[in-house]
Amino acid sequence: MTTRYTVACDDGQARAVAVLARRYGITEEEVLKQLIDLGLEDVEERIV
């Protein structure tokens, strides 16, 4: 099952996401997914 979320970014964050998407030839949605995955991995490592 997939859950959809809405993320509100300030202008600087939105620009950074757009830059990453262009740099790596992926969508802004994919950038956000990858950033969330990395953040969750980091949190999990800190908890253990």
C-alpha positions in Angstrom: 0.0 0.0 0.0 1.3 3.5 -0.9 0.7 6.5 1.3 1.0 10.0 -0.2 2.3 13.0 1.7 2.4 16.7 0.9 5.6 18.5 1.7 5.8 22.3 2.0 9.3 23.7 1.2 10.5 27.2 1.5 12.0 28.9 -1.6 15.6 27.9 -0.8 14.7 24.3 -0.2 12.6 24.2 -3.4 15.5 25.6 -5.4 17.9 23.0 -3.9 15.5 20.2 -4.8 15.2 21.5 -8.4 19.0 21.8 -8.7 19.5 18.2 -7.5 16.8 17.0 -9.9 18.5 18.7 -12.9 22.0 17.6 -11.9 21.0 14.0 -11.7 18.4 13.9 -14.4 15.6 12.7 -12.1 12.3 14.2 -11.0 11.9 16.5 -8.0 9.6 13.8 -6.5 12.5 11.3 -6.8 14.9 13.7 -5.1 12.5 14.1 -2.2 12.0 10.3 -1.9 15.8 9.8 -1.8 16.3 12.6 0.8 13.6 11.0 3.0 15.2 7.6 2.6 18.6 9.0 3.6 17.2 10.9 6.5 15.4 7.8 7.8 18.5 5.7 7.5 20.5 8.3 9.4 17.9 8.4 12.2 17.8 4.6 12.4 21.6 4.5 12.7 21.6 7.0 15.5 18.9 5.1 17.5 20.8 1.8 17.4 
